[in-house]
Amino acid sequence: MEKALPLMIQGTHSDAGKSAIVTALCRIFVQDGFKTAPFKSQNMALNSYITADGKEIGRAQGVQAEAAGIIATTDMNPILIKPSGNYNSQIVVHGKPFKNMKAGEYREDFFQQGLRLISESYDNLSTSYERIVIEGAGSPAEVNLNDRELVNMRVAQLANAPVILVGDIEKGGVFASLVGTLQLLEPKDRQRVIGVIINKFRGDVSLLQPGLTWFEEYTGVPILGVVPYIDDLFIEAEDSVVLDSYTSKMDPSKDIDIAVIRHPRISNFTDIDPLFEEKDCHVRFVRKVEEVGNPDLLILPGSKNTIEDMMFLHSSGLANRIMDLVQKDTMIVGICGGYQMLGTSIEDQKEIESSCMMAEGLGLIPMKTTMTPTKTTIHSEGLARFGEEQIPVTGYEIHMGESFFQEECSPFIHLSDRSEGTITVDRQLIGTYFHGIFHNDQFREVVLNEIRLKKGLEPIYQRVSFAQKREDGFDLLAKVVRENIKLARIYQLMTDFQQGQN
């Protein structure tokens, strides 16, 4: 098989929409008959994705693989950087923890090893697929970093890929950011840029036309598309930079009020996404005591540094507020790090996640957690117990700690070889390591109807299918992007670029 034809998507800054454009192109290329894979050499993200063989990669690449209709592998994201605080990050190599490093150490000591890993992974993909859509990170014009970067133009060179530069018009200054990025590129790198896409546009494109004409005349670089902002796009977000945008989905007039604690090191917050799609749910992230109010459901999500986030709950007064809600019979669900916080204590004597060795938990579950150097990453399935219900559920576990009950607790999920988590008899308190628990439609329906009945409301059955919503989201994104980019020209430019390089 010939090597795949590559295309790289870079952006003028973080959150320009690179991941969404790559996701759209993965689906579009597959729709057009090409066996396609995503690739991001190095990803910095706290929302991770567990591959079928139990390895950890950036969530965006897992989602992009789903859009392409393929099984995600670690070759699609060989290096994952997970910030843990105090300028430290956990470096995950091919889905397994490698070591904790500071930025300077990573840059100086890991560069050559990282470059070799990236090259090997890309070669593996290149011989197995017909198209590879590569995602950059941040901006390729970070002049202070470019001599040892591992994710933008160096990867374009390695893959011999043409580059499309994406600019976000929603934040303003899109022409300045596009022109400035192009001018700061080295001449050989600028020659790789076959065009630009203006992303997240709202309004009448005809009013933008004078700017488009000026840009092409000034830079000599073609505009390959103006992609509108998609209000109802259902594609999971990758990192906490987008959490503020979640407020646009909130509607306080809805029947069920759900508060999610937004602790500083929040991770895998996509666990909450299905709740945003429910017609009767008002979901909000809270950081201060005065924001909590009196929710019907309180969720403590995952954390990349559970001890420091637990200390934040104590210092901010949120811990005391959570205890008040327990007395008011509020349903509380802790997931992964949030589950650990529900216990009596969290210890990290070997400073695996934190330099703080111990924190007192909320004490709602008689359970101690000890951080261990071995990370659990596994896909799981079993039966969740909720009252008389036995509900089939699937999910994934990804955590460093081991938790031990100090007295007998009722298990939450029965797996084939063990029990997982805990649930109180009155169903007020649930703790679990299962990420994706709310992605299970039947479980989500049962929990929300329990709350509705508690409030004297009629239950709602046949709730939204989360899996179908995801597929619809991929198709909508691909449709909108296809209709607003010059796809035929992009195909031709990709071919011309490769022919010109050979």
Secondary structure as the mmCIF struct_conf table of DSSP 4:
data_model
#
loop_
_struct_conf.conf_type_id
_struct_conf.id
_struct_conf.beg_label_comp_id
_struct_conf.beg_label_asym_id
_struct_conf.beg_label_seq_id
_struct_conf.end_label_comp_id
_struct_conf.end_label_asym_id
_struct_conf.end_label_seq_id
HELX_LH_PP_P HELX_LH_PP_P1 GLU A 2 ALA A 4
STRN STRN1 LEU A 5 GLY A 11
BEND BEND1 THR A 12 HIS A 13
TURN_TY1_P TURN_TY1_P1 SER A 14 ASP A 15
BEND BEND2 ALA A 16 GLY A 17
HELX_RH_AL_P HELX_RH_AL_P1 LYS A 18 GLN A 31
TURN_TY1_P TURN_TY1_P2 ASP A 32 GLY A 33
STRN STRN2 THR A 36 PHE A 39
BEND BEND3 SER A 41 SER A 41
STRN STRN3 GLN A 42 MET A 44
BEND BEND4 LEU A 46 ASN A 47
STRN STRN4 SER A 48 ILE A 50
TURN_TY1_P TURN_TY1_P3 ALA A 52 ASP A 53
BEND BEND5 GLY A 54 GLY A 54
STRN STRN5 GLU A 56 GLY A 58
HELX_RH_AL_P HELX_RH_AL_P2 ARG A 59 ALA A 67
TURN_TY1_P TURN_TY1_P4 ALA A 68 GLY A 69
BEND BEND6 ILE A 70 ILE A 70
HELX_RH_3T_P HELX_RH_3T_P1 THR A 74 MET A 76
BEND BEND7 ASN A 77 PRO A 78
STRN STRN6 ILE A 79 GLY A 85
TURN_TY1_P TURN_TY1_P5 ASN A 86 TYR A 87
STRN STRN7 ASN A 88 VAL A 93
TURN_TY1_P TURN_TY1_P6 HIS A 94 GLY A 95
STRN STRN8 LYS A 96 LYS A 102
HELX_RH_AL_P HELX_RH_AL_P3 ALA A 103 ASP A 109
BEND BEND8 PHE A 110 PHE A 110
HELX_RH_AL_P HELX_RH_AL_P4 PHE A 111 SER A 126
TURN_TY1_P TURN_TY1_P7 THR A 127 SER A 128
BEND BEND9 GLU A 130 GLU A 130
STRN STRN9 ARG A 131 GLU A 135
BEND BEND10 GLY A 138 GLY A 138
TURN_TY1_P TURN_TY1_P8 PRO A 140 ALA A 141
TURN_TY1_P TURN_TY1_P9 VAL A 143 LEU A 145
HELX_RH_3T_P HELX_RH_3T_P2 ASN A 146 ARG A 148
BEND BEND11 LEU A 150 ASN A 152
HELX_RH_AL_P HELX_RH_AL_P5 MET A 153 ALA A 159
TURN_TY1_P TURN_TY1_P10 ASN A 160 ASN A 160
STRN STRN10 VAL A 163 ASP A 168
BEND BEND12 ILE A 169 ILE A 169
TURN_TY1_P TURN_TY1_P11 GLU A 170 LYS A 171
BEND BEND13 GLY A 172 GLY A 172
HELX_RH_AL_P HELX_RH_AL_P6 VAL A 174 LEU A 184
BEND BEND14 LEU A 185 LEU A 185
HELX_RH_AL_P HELX_RH_AL_P7 PRO A 187 ARG A 190
TURN_TY1_P TURN_TY1_P12 GLN A 191 ARG A 192
STRN STRN11 VAL A 193 PHE A 201
BEND BEND15 GLY A 203 GLY A 203
HELX_RH_AL_P HELX_RH_AL_P8 VAL A 205 THR A 219
STRN STRN12 ILE A 223 PRO A 228
HELX_LH_PP_P HELX_LH_PP_P2 TYR A 229 TYR A 229
TURN_TY1_P TURN_TY1_P13 ASP A 231 ASP A 232
BEND BEND16 ASP A 239 ASP A 239
HELX_RH_3T_P HELX_RH_3T_P3 SER A 240 LYS A 249
TURN_TY1_P TURN_TY1_P14 PRO A 252 SER A 253
BEND BEND17 LYS A 254 ASP A 255
STRN STRN13 ILE A 256 ILE A 261
TURN_TY1_P TURN_TY1_P15 PRO A 264 ARG A 265
STRN STRN14 ILE A 266 SER A 267
HELX_RH_3T_P HELX_RH_3T_P4 PHE A 269 ILE A 272
HELX_RH_AL_P HELX_RH_AL_P9 ASP A 273 PHE A 276
TURN_TY1_P TURN_TY1_P16 GLU A 277 GLU A 277
TURN_TY1_P TURN_TY1_P17 LYS A 279 ASP A 280
STRN STRN15 CYS A 281 VAL A 286
BEND BEND18 LYS A 288 LYS A 288
HELX_RH_AL_P HELX_RH_AL_P10 VAL A 289 VAL A 292
BEND BEND19 ASP A 296 ASP A 296
STRN STRN16 LEU A 297 LEU A 300
STRN STRN17 GLY A 302 SER A 303
BEND BEND20 LYS A 304 ASN A 305
HELX_RH_AL_P HELX_RH_AL_P11 THR A 306 SER A 316
TURN_TY1_P TURN_TY1_P18 GLY A 317 GLY A 317
HELX_RH_AL_P HELX_RH_AL_P12 LEU A 318 GLN A 327
TURN_TY1_P TURN_TY1_P19 LYS A 328 ASP A 329
STRN STRN18 MET A 331 ILE A 335
TURN_TY1_P TURN_TY1_P20 CYS A 336 CYS A 336
HELX_RH_AL_P HELX_RH_AL_P13 GLY A 337 MET A 341
TURN_TY1_P TURN_TY1_P21 LEU A 342 LEU A 342
BEND BEND21 GLY A 343 THR A 344
STRN STRN19 SER A 345 GLU A 347
TURN_TY1_P TURN_TY1_P22 GLN A 349 LYS A 350
BEND BEND22 ILE A 352 GLU A 353
BEND BEND23 SER A 355 CYS A 356
STRN STRN20 MET A 358 GLU A 360
BEND BEND24 LEU A 364 PRO A 366
STRN STRN21 MET A 367 PHE A 386
TURN_TY1_P TURN_TY1_P23 GLY A 387 GLU A 388
STRN STRN22 GLU A 389 PHE A 405
BEND BEND25 GLN A 406 GLU A 407
STRN STRN23 PRO A 411 HIS A 414
BEND BEND26 SER A 416 ASP A 417
STRN STRN24 SER A 419 ILE A 423
TURN_TY1_P TURN_TY1_P24 VAL A 425 ASP A 426
BEND BEND27 ARG A 427 ARG A 427
STRN STRN25 LEU A 429 THR A 432
STRN STRN26 HIS A 435 HIS A 435
TURN_TY1_P TURN_TY1_P25 GLY A 436 GLY A 436
HELX_RH_3T_P HELX_RH_3T_P5 ILE A 437 HIS A 439
BEND BEND28 ASN A 440 ASN A 440
HELX_RH_AL_P HELX_RH_AL_P14 ASP A 441 LYS A 454
TURN_TY1_P TURN_TY1_P26 LYS A 455 GLY A 456
BEND BEND29 GLN A 462 GLN A 462
HELX_RH_AL_P HELX_RH_AL_P15 PHE A 466 ASN A 484
STRN STRN27 ILE A 485 ILE A 485
HELX_RH_AL_P HELX_RH_AL_P16 LEU A 487 GLN A 501
#
